[in-house]
Amino acid sequence: MSSGGDCCSVRAIWILNPQDSVIFSRRFPVVERRWRLTCQGAGNDGSSSQWMLLPSDEELASAFSERRKKEGLSQVFGIRSSQSARGSDSWLDDPITRHLISLPINQNGGKVFQLWPLVLHSKGSFHIIVLPLIQPTHLEAYERICYQSDHGSFIGHGENLSSLLLDLPCITGALLVAHSIGDVITGDFVDPEVVSNSSPSVGGLLDSLTGTIGISGLSARAKPAATPVTSTASASLAVGASAFDPPKNSLRSIDKDALRSFISSSMPFGTPLDLNYSNIATMRATGFPPSDILLTDLKQPAWKPYLYKGKQRILFTFHEIVHAAMYDRDEIPDIISISGQVNCRAELEGLVDVSFPLTGLQTANAEVMSFHPCAQVPEQGMDKHAVMFTPPLGNFTLMNYQAFSGLGPAVKGFYQLSMVSENEGAFLFKLKLMEGYKAPMTMEYCTVCLPFPRRRVVHFDGNPSIGTVSTTEHSIDWKIVPTGRGFTGKMIEATFPGTIRFSPMSRQASNPAFRPMNESLIDDDSDLEQEISSNTINMEEFLMEKMKKEMQPADLGEPFCWQAYNYAKVSFKIVGGTLSGATMDPKSVSIYPSVKAPVDLAMQAVSGDYILWNTLSPCPSVASLK
């Protein structure tokens, strides 16, 4: 993905290890000079924090370590508590401060400067910190918000952090820089999945570097089969492996050289131009051959540093992830949501424009859509979007969207489990698969898992109407549709009654889930306040311990799951269509200048968190807005 223009310039980058020591840093003098000139133009006399010079690695590491001791870096960070002080990140009481932090820097002379905005990204065991260039007025506004009595969290009541960030697109750019660097140092490069129902083509400049596109091995699949297509740009990384193989656990001197090379190529002088690691690696490995020189009236975009040569074709893949909470209760509605994306691979010679109408959006109730920088969306109607784009090389995500299921749940029914004693229970499943779904939509596999993370299964007895059952120490797995035995164009009804027995459970006082019902939570809070005042625990530990102590103890009838919650998790994959209804017609794709290129379309949906809650037990739910 590319990030260009003047919307983001970076003053400095730091990488810290788990011991809070800076193991890599990079400063950009050109951007720093712009910062100083901006401060001088604002009439800064050097007495305020806007004129602050960049801290040394030791100063930044010390400030970061001190902040971690006070506020932590866990998921609960950002919540304001009695330990929060004016000027601290948690004082703002905003979860965004998990990723956008400030550090008070103590420099020589005893002055304390507020360094903000620092974009923080943790990847592996490393912490990547990026400082983008902002205006002095933005820093002044942030300092005012940090000391407001209402901690700046109320939109529409004076200054607040949300309104301030809307004026700072550089935050998004800096976060992209941090994520790209995190991928470089950990070696995580995952291209969007593009599947094809036909044989892949071979050829082109990038293909010549690797010999072939590269098709991963596949297990037996139900028809229609879909073959993942690996991006040639990613495959070409092997060419520059000596210079670009990143480390997994540490940064050695050769790895630092590779990181410096990536930063110098992707963001010269501190302004990101192309953060696509595949493009950068290919450019450094092959250079720019004269055959890629274009006519003077054509401008080659940054996301396409090379031109494709070879057999031409276009592949589109609609990939959806389905999340669901199924209750089977009158008082709680079922919830189904879909996160979708349109992935593309355009093997087209020259610089061409591709356009097509995206349909089914009204049926899908699409709410949020975002597009790749190469795309233009000039036309928006009730049920279609005309999308035009100049495709980059390799696999890329053309569009992301959020929608609801237009076909209903792929797996519908109920799950019940009743404990007849502390260690024995009886359960029942009644499910319908693919109700209302028609060919060519195919369910490739479907598995239901009953997890028991707090109990150990010692005996199981049950006979499903379809599929096979296997057990582990802490779960029961029901394979309704095994991989490779998919079904198309029909509904399946499945039932599964059974009994289960667990090993006796030893209750320990240290387990917060089984504390006595009459224990006072007020006493817990007072104890925690004493711990906070003595600074014996950090913010992270304090909040986690408080949440544990405030959880209601599990009832004896459901003793194996936290707060008496128990559920079954469904995993499935459907090919041949989308659950949202969003789609496109391959025949409607137009290419300019006109070329003959076949268009291949594949559609698939997989389960994310697809949960069947026990209808006989308490379950978490949220109130729906009217």
PABANU-437860 format. One record per residue (C-alpha): residue in one letter; x, y, z. Coordinates in steps of 0.1 Angstrom, whole numbers, plus 5000, padded with zeros to 4 digits. Layout:
# PABANU-437860
AXYZ ...
END
This chain:
# PABANU-437860
M500050005000 S501350344992 S501350665012 G502250974993 G501851344992 D502651585020 C500051455044 C502651265063 S506251335071 V508251165098 R510651335122 A512051015138 I511650645142 W512650435173 I512550055178 L512749935214 N513249575227 P511449415257 Q513949565280 D512949915269 S516349985252 V516550155219 I518049905194 F517450115163 S516650475155 R516450695125 R516051075123 F515251275093 P517051615093 V515051755064 V511751705082 E513351835115 R514452155097 R510852205085 W509752165122 R512152425134 L511152675106 T507452615114 C508052685151 Q510053005143 G507353115119 A504853075147 G506753325168 N508253065191 D511053205212 G512352865222 S510852855257 S507952625250 S507752255241 Q507152325204 W510852415200 M511852085215 L514751915199 L514551545193 P515551345224 S518451115225 D517950745224 E518650725261 E516250995270 L513450845250 A514050495264 S514050625299 A510750815293 F509150515277 S510150285305 E508750515331 R505550545312 R505150165310 K505550135348 K502850395354 E500350315327 G501149975311 L500549865275 S497749605278 Q494349605263 V492849785293 F495150075288 G493450405282 I490950385310 R491150665335 S491550565372 S492450725405 Q496150675395 S495850885364 A497451235367 R496751545347 G498851545316 S499051165314 D497650965285 S495050785306 W493751115319 L492151155285 D490150835291 D490350735255 P491350395241 I493150565212 T495950645237 R496950285235 H498350365201 L498950735203 I501050825233 S502951115247 L506251105266 P507551375291 I511251405281 N513751525307 Q516551705289 N519751865301 G518952185320 G516052035340 K513352125314 V510551875308 F509151865273 Q506051685261 L506751475230 W503551415210 P502151255189 L504050935192 V502450645172 L503150325191 H502949985174 S503949655191 K504949365169 G506549055182 S508749155211 F509449495197 H507849835202 I507950075172 I507550445178 V507050695150 L506951075155 P505151245126 L505451615117 I502551835130 Q501852205134 P502852375167 T499152475171 H498152105173 L500652045200 E499452345220 A495852215216 Y496851875229 E498652015259 R495452215268 I493351895265 C495651705287 Y494951935316 Q491251995312 S489151905342 D486751705319 H489851535304 G488851635269 S486451335263 F483251515256 I482651585219 G480951925214 H482152065248 G485252265239 E488452095227 N488651715226 L491051455213 S488751325186 S488251655169 L492051725171 L492851395154 L490551475125 D492851755116 L495951525116 P495951275087 C499651235094 I498650995123 T497250745098 G500350775077 A502650725107 L500650425118 L501150275084 V504850335086 A504950165120 H503049865107 S505349835077 I508449845099 G506949585122 D506449355093 V510049405081 I511649325115 T509449015121 G509248885085 D505448895083 F504448965048 V500948835038 D499348915005 P495648925001 E494248594990 V493248584954 V491748254942 S491248134906 N489147864890 S491447834861 S495147764856 P497548044864 S499448224837 V503248224835 G505348514823 G506048874829 L509049054844 L508348954880 D507548594870 S510848574853 L512548644886 T510948354903 G510248114874 T506548084881 I503748254899 G503847984926 I500847774934 S500547644970 G499647284976 L496047214982 S494146944998 A491146784981 R488347034977 A484747034967 K483747184934 P484047454924 A487647434932 A489547754939 T493347784936 P495148054957 V497348264935 T500548384951 S501748734943 T504748734921 A505949054939 S506048864972 A507648564956 S510348794943 L511548854978 A513648544975 V515848724950 G516948984976 A516948745005 S520548825014 A519749185020 F516149165031 D515648845052 P514349005085 P515048855119 K512548685141 N513748765176 S516649005175 L518149275153 R521749195142 S523949435124 I523049295089 D519349315098 K519849685107 D521349745073 A518349585057 L516049795077 R517950115069 S517750015032 F514049975034 I513550305051 S515750495027 S513950344997 S510450365010 M510550705026 P513450915015 F513951235034 G511151125058 T508151135035 P506650795027 L506350724990 D505850344988 L505650125019 N505049804999 Y507949585009 S507549364978 N507949664955 I510949784975 A512649444975 T512049404938 M513449744929 R516549694949 A517049344933 T516449434897 G516649804892 F514649964864 P515149814830 P515050054800 S512049854785 D509850004812 I510350364801 L506950514792 L505950784768 T506351134783 D502551194784 L502050894808 K502650924845 Q503550594862 P502050574897 A504150484928 W502250164935 K503250024901 P507050064897 Y507149794870 L505049704841 Y503649354836 K504549154805 G502948824796 K499648654792 Q496848894803 R494048824827 I492148974857 L491148784889 F488648914914 T487948744948 F485148844972 H486348725006 E483948755035 I484348685072 V481048615090 H480648695127 A477548575146 A476048555180 M473148305179 Y470948295210 D467648125200 R465848345225 D462848575221 E464248845243 I467648855226 P467948895188 D470548705169 I473448915155 I475148855122 S477749085107 I480049045077 S483549195071 G484249175034 Q486949265010 V487449254972 N490849124964 C492249164929 R495149054907 A495349234873 E497949094850 L497649364823 E500349514802 G501049884803 L499150144823 V495450064819 D492250164836 V489849904848 S486249974856 F483149774867 P479849824886 L479749674921 T476249554927 G474149404956 L475149674981 Q471549764989 T470849394997 A473949375018 N473149695037 A476749795033 E477550055059 V481350115057 M483450105025 S487050195019 F489150164987 H492750124977 P494450444968 C494550334931 A490750334929 Q488250604921 V484550574930 P482750864911 E479250714909 Q477150594939 G473650474934 M471050294955 D472449954947 K475649994928 H479050164928 A481050224896 V484650144905 M487550254883 F491150184892 T494750164878 P495849824892 P499249784909 L501349464905 G500549144923 N497649074947 F496049374964 T492849464983 L490749684961 M487949744986 N486849675022 Y483249675034 Q481049605064 A477649445057 F474849225070 S473848885058 G471348905029 L470748525029 G470348455066 P472648255088 A474647975071 V474247765104 K471047815123 G469647635153 F470247605190 Y472647455216 Q471547355250 L473647215279 S472347135314 M474447025343 V472746745363 S475546765388 E478746955394 N480646715371 E478046575347 G475946735321 A473646665291 F473646865258 L471646885226 F472247045192 K469647105166 L471047275135 K470147365099 L472947425074 M472647625043 E468847695046 G467747905017 Y471147874999 K471247754963 A473747634938 P476447714930 M477047804967 T478947514983 M479747445019 E483247295019 Y483447215055 C481647275088 T482847195123 V481247265157 C483547285188 L482447275224 P485247425244 F485647365282 P488747565291 R488147535329 R487247165330 R488846845319 V486746595299 V487046235312 H484046075294 F481746155265 D478745965251 G476746085220 N475745995185 P475246275159 S472846235131 I475546325106 G479346365108 T481946235132 V483046335168 S486446355184 T487446475219 T490346635235 E491146705271 H489247035270 S486847015241 I484446815219 D484746855181 W481846765158 K482746755121 I479446785104 V480846835070 P484446705067 T486946895045 G486646765009 R483146645012 G481146955006 F477546974996 T475747214972 G472147324967 K470447154996 M469747215033 I471146975059 E469446915093 A471746785120 T471046685156 F473546575182 P472446465217 G475046355243 T476246345278 I479646455292 R481546395325 F484346615338 S487046535363 P486346675399 M487047035402 S489347155430 R488247495443 Q490947735453 A490648055471 S492948215445 N490448155417 P488248465415 A485548285396 F484548085427 R484748335455 P481948345480 M478848525469 N478648745500 E482148885498 S482049255496 L483249425464 I483649745484 D486349585505 D488049475473 D488049825460 S489449965492 D492249705492 L493149795456 E493150165464 Q495750105491 E497849905466 I497550195442 S498550455467 S501650255476 N502550205440 T503149835445 I501449745412 N501249915378 M498150025361 E497849715339 E497849475369 F495449695389 L492749705362 M493049335354 E492849245391 K489849475397 M487949325368 K488548975380 K487349055415 E484249225402 M483148925381 Q480248735395 P481148385407 A479948095385 D476747915396 L477047555407 G474847445378 E477347585353 P480747565370 F483047515341 C482847845323 W483648205333 Q480648385348 A478448075338 Y478848155301 N479147855279 Y478947825241 A479747635210 K481947775182 V481147705145 S483747705118 F482847675081 K483747785046 I481347855017 V482447904981 G480548004950 G478848314964 T478748584991 L476548585022 S476048965020 G474848964984 A477549194971 T478849084937 M479849184903 D479349064867 P482648964850 K481149054817 S480649414828 V484449474834 S485849724809 I489549794802 Y491050104787 P492950094764 S490949794752 V492649464755 K491449104754 A491848964789 P489648704805 V488048804839 D487848534866 L485648584896 A485748374928 M483548424959 Q483948274993 A482848325029 V484548185061 S483448195097 G485048435122 D483648435157 Y480448235150 I479048155184 L476047945195 W475248045231 N473747795254 T470047875256 L469847735292 S472647955306 P473348325311 C474948485281 P476448825272 S474449055250 V474149415241 A471049635238 S470149725202 L469650085192 K466150175181 
END
